[in-house]
Amino acid sequence: MSTTVITAEAEGKTWSGGNEPLRASYGKMMMWFFILSDALTFSGFLAAYGFSRFKFIEEWPIADEVFTHVPFFHGNYPMIYVAFMTFILIMSSVTMVLAVDAGHHLKQQKVAVYMFLTIIGGAIFVGSQGWEWATFIKGDYGAVQTKGGNILQFGEYVTVDGEQKFKRVAIADFVTASATERTKHERKNGLWFTDEGTLPEYQMKDVVKGLEANSNILVRNQIIDKEGKKTVLTREASIEAIKNNGKRTVHGANLEMNEYGSPLFADFFFFITGFHGFHVFSGVVINIIIFFNVILGTYERRKNYEMVEKVGLYWHFVDLVWVFVFTFFYLV
């Protein structure tokens, strides 16, 4: 009795249950499964960001007014450095493609060179993102948070090319801080707490005094008008808003407050860009390990550079995710 073995090729199928489905190794398939699950995770985060922004669309910070800094340069350069970061990351994806292609042709030296360039690009991106976080946290101008949680910013109208434009003014430019003292901790006056927040740099009375003394300073609230610009209050309304509704001054952004607008923007920014930054950092570490294996000739002896290809899949995924993060946070 003879048994006839029908192969996948004879049946015209791609895979008949062997150990290489879709002509891909086990390791490569597992990398694809990881990428798929991670893509769903990022999709959920970005969807939550999109719904939250739509709900608070009138209060959402304007990216061109938030991300305006460039290292070692003072001035207003909207989106310039973020665009540079994006360019570096995309170019690192190009060098990774070249490394994979060199691996297919068993060219060890070229693989090492392109892997090294990929590592440099990833390191620059991670460092740039750390700098961007530090700048975002520190802030630039400062603002006042109202009792209702809204953000009031300060500025003045200036003439640029014959057109009147609102220019932000830092609180420190028109407010002088008065001496402040905290009540001393003593049992007799019932102060049992031992952990306190820091005192604000400026008291509200200082802000009101500085605003009244400078007739050119106006208040801009976080509500965006039909023209896509934040609403600037009149002189009288500006003073009244600070006097009656001002609660405290804020500088920069953190998980509690945000001088640029809705605190929810800062929450999503830290979480999503931080999560992506962790992926890039992990990719850099993995690339370094693979790079040294290339130098040591590990894959050359195997006559197989599949590990380079697998880490390349991960790196391309990280780059693709950044395109969506960049679009959601900086462009839309």
C-alpha positions in Angstrom: 0.0 0.0 0.0 1.6 3.2 -1.1 1.1 6.7 0.4 1.2 9.7 -1.9 2.5 12.9 -0.3 1.0 16.0 -1.8 3.2 19.1 -1.3 1.9 22.7 -0.9 3.3 23.5 -4.3 1.4 20.7 -5.9 -1.8 21.9 -4.4 -1.1 25.4 -5.4 -1.3 26.6 -1.7 1.2 29.0 -0.1 1.4 27.0 3.2 0.4 23.4 4.1 1.2 23.5 7.8 5.0 23.3 7.7 7.3 25.2 9.9 7.5 28.2 7.6 4.1 29.7 7.0 3.9 32.2 4.1 7.6 31.3 3.5 8.6 33.2 6.6 10.6 31.8 9.5 9.1 31.4 13.0 11.0 34.4 14.3 9.9 36.6 11.5 6.2 35.6 12.0 6.4 36.3 15.7 7.8 39.8 14.9 4.9 40.4 12.7 2.5 39.3 15.4 4.2 41.7 17.9 4.0 44.5 15.4 0.3 43.9 14.8 -0.5 43.9 18.5 1.6 47.0 19.1 -0.2 48.7 16.2 -3.5 48.1 17.9 -2.2 49.6 21.1 -1.0 52.8 19.4 -4.3 52.9 17.5 -6.2 52.9 20.7 -4.1 55.7 22.2 -4.3 57.9 19.1 -8.1 57.3 18.9 -8.5 58.3 22.5 -6.4 61.4 21.8 -8.6 62.2 18.7 -11.9 61.9 20.7 -10.6 64.0 23.5 -9.4 66.7 21.1 -12.7 66.8 19.3 -14.5 67.2 22.6 -12.3 70.1 23.8 -11.5 71.5 20.3 -12.1 75.1 21.3 -9.6 74.8 24.2 -6.9 72.7 22.5 -3.4 74.2 22.3 -2.2 75.3 18.8 0.9 73.3 17.9 2.6 76.2 16.1 2.5 78.2 19.3 3.8 75.4 21.5 6.6 73.7 19.6 8.6 76.8 18.5 12.0 76.1 20.0 15.3 75.2 18.4 18.4 74.3 20.5 21.0 77.0 20.9 18.7 79.5 19.0 16.4 82.1 20.5 13.3 83.0 18.6 10.0 81.7 17.2 10.6 78.8 14.8 7.3 76.8 14.7 7.7 73.1 14.0 11.3 73.4 12.6 13.0 71.2 15.1 10.1 68.6 15.1 10.5 68.4 11.4 14.2 67.8 11.8 13.6 65.0 14.3 11.1 63.4 11.8 13.6 63.7 9.0 16.3 62.0 11.0 14.1 59.1 12.0 12.9 58.6 8.4 16.5 58.6 7.2 17.4 56.0 9.8 14.7 53.8 8.3 16.5 54.2 4.9 19.8 53.2 6.3 18.1 50.2 7.9 16.8 49.1 4.5 20.3 49.4 3.1 21.6 47.2 6.0 19.0 44.5 5.3 19.8 44.6 1.6 23.5 44.3 2.3 22.8 41.3 4.6 20.9 39.6 1.8 24.1 39.9 -0.2 26.3 38.8 2.7 28.3 42.0 2.8 29.3 42.2 6.4 31.2 45.6 6.3 28.3 47.4 4.6 25.8 45.9 7.1 27.9 47.2 10.0 28.2 50.7 8.4 24.5 51.0 7.8 23.6 49.6 11.2 25.9 52.2 12.8 24.2 55.0 10.9 20.8 53.7 12.0 21.9 53.7 15.6 23.2 57.3 15.4 19.9 58.4 13.8 17.9 56.7 16.6 20.1 58.2 19.3 19.7 61.7 17.9 15.9 61.3 17.8 15.8 60.0 21.4 18.0 62.9 22.6 16.0 65.4 20.7 12.8 64.1 22.2 14.3 64.4 25.7 15.2 68.0 25.0 11.7 68.7 23.6 10.2 67.3 26.8 12.4 69.4 29.0 11.5 72.5 27.0 7.8 71.7 27.2 7.9 71.1 30.9 9.9 74.3 31.6 7.6 76.5 29.5 8.5 79.9 28.1 6.0 82.7 29.0 3.9 81.5 31.9 0.2 82.0 32.3 -2.6 82.3 34.9 -5.0 79.4 35.7 -8.5 80.5 36.6 -10.7 79.1 39.3 -12.5 77.1 36.6 -9.3 75.6 35.3 -9.0 77.7 32.1 -5.6 79.2 31.0 -5.1 83.0 30.5 -2.1 84.1 28.6 -0.5 87.5 28.2 0.6 89.5 25.2 0.5 92.7 23.2 -0.3 93.8 19.7 2.7 94.6 17.5 2.8 95.7 13.9 4.5 93.1 11.6 4.7 94.0 7.8 1.8 96.5 8.3 -0.4 93.9 10.0 -1.3 93.9 13.7 -0.4 90.6 15.4 -0.7 89.3 19.0 2.7 88.6 20.5 3.1 86.6 23.7 4.6 88.4 26.7 6.2 86.5 29.6 4.9 87.1 33.1 8.4 88.0 34.3 8.5 90.9 31.8 5.8 92.9 33.5 5.3 91.4 37.0 7.5 92.0 40.1 7.3 89.3 42.7 6.5 90.5 46.3 7.9 88.8 49.4 6.0 85.7 50.5 6.1 83.8 53.7 4.7 80.4 54.6 3.1 79.8 58.0 5.6 78.1 60.2 4.9 74.5 61.2 3.8 74.5 64.9 1.5 72.1 66.8 -0.2 74.9 68.6 -1.7 76.3 65.4 -2.8 72.9 64.1 -0.4 72.5 61.2 0.2 68.8 61.3 1.1 68.3 57.6 4.7 67.9 56.7 4.6 67.8 52.9 3.6 70.9 50.9 3.8 72.2 47.4 6.1 75.0 46.5 4.9 78.6 46.8 4.1 80.2 43.4 6.7 82.5 42.0 4.1 85.3 41.6 1.0 86.0 43.7 -2.2 87.0 42.0 -2.0 90.5 43.5 1.4 90.9 41.8 0.0 89.9 38.4 -2.9 92.3 38.8 -0.6 95.1 39.8 1.7 94.5 36.9 -1.2 94.3 34.5 -2.7 97.5 35.6 0.7 99.3 35.4 1.3 98.2 31.8 -1.5 99.5 29.5 -0.2 97.6 26.5 -0.6 94.1 28.1 -3.8 92.2 27.2 -5.1 88.8 28.2 -5.8 86.0 25.8 -8.0 83.1 26.9 -7.8 79.5 25.5 -11.0 79.6 23.5 -10.3 79.4 19.7 -12.5 81.6 17.5 -13.8 80.8 14.0 -10.6 82.1 12.5 -8.6 79.5 14.4 -7.0 82.0 16.7 -7.4 82.3 20.5 -9.7 85.1 21.8 -8.0 88.3 23.0 -9.9 90.2 25.6 -10.2 93.9 25.9 -8.2 95.9 28.4 -11.0 96.1 30.9 -12.0 92.5 30.5 -8.4 91.5 30.9 -8.0 93.1 34.2 -11.4 91.8 35.4 -10.6 88.3 34.4 -7.4 88.2 36.4 -8.9 90.0 39.4 -12.0 87.9 39.7 -11.0 84.5 38.3 -7.3 84.3 38.6 -6.2 81.4 40.8 -2.5 80.9 40.4 0.4 81.3 37.9 1.6 78.3 35.9 4.8 77.8 34.0 5.3 75.0 31.5 3.3 71.8 31.5 3.1 68.7 33.6 0.4 66.2 34.5 -1.4 68.7 36.7 -1.4 72.0 34.7 -0.4 73.3 31.3 0.3 76.9 30.4 -0.5 76.2 26.7 -4.1 75.3 27.2 -6.1 72.1 28.2 -4.1 69.9 30.7 -5.4 66.9 28.8 -3.1 67.9 25.9 -0.1 67.5 28.1 -1.3 64.2 29.5 -1.6 62.7 26.1 1.6 64.3 24.9 3.7 62.8 27.7 2.0 59.4 27.5 2.0 58.8 23.7 5.3 60.5 22.8 6.9 58.8 25.9 5.5 55.4 24.9 6.9 55.9 21.3 10.2 57.2 22.7 10.5 54.1 24.8 10.1 52.0 21.6 12.8 54.0 19.8 15.1 53.7 22.8 14.5 49.9 22.9 15.2 49.7 19.2 18.5 51.6 19.6 19.6 49.1 22.3 18.6 46.1 20.1 20.3 47.6 17.1 23.5 48.0 19.2 23.4 44.3 20.1 22.8 43.3 16.5 25.6 45.7 15.4 28.2 44.0 17.6 27.1 40.6 16.5 27.7 41.8 12.9 31.1 43.1 13.8 32.0 39.8 15.5 30.9 37.9 12.4 28.1 35.9 14.0 25.7 36.2 11.1 28.5 35.8 8.5 29.3 32.4 10.0 25.7 31.5 9.8 25.5 32.7 6.2 22.2 34.4 7.3 21.4 37.9 8.3 17.8 37.3 9.2 18.2 38.9 12.7 19.0 42.2 10.9 15.9 41.8 8.9 13.7 41.1 11.9 15.0 44.1 13.9 14.5 46.1 10.6 10.8 45.2 10.7 10.6 46.6 14.2 12.5 49.8 13.3 10.3 50.5 10.3 7.2 50.0 12.4 8.5 52.5 15.0 9.2 55.0 12.1 5.7 54.5 10.7 4.0 55.0 14.1 5.9 58.3 14.5 4.4 59.5 11.2 1.0 59.1 12.8 2.0 60.7 16.1 3.6 63.6 14.3 0.4 64.1 12.2 -1.9 63.9 15.2 0.1 66.2 17.6 1.9 68.6 15.3 0.1 68.9 12.0 -3.7 68.4 12.5 
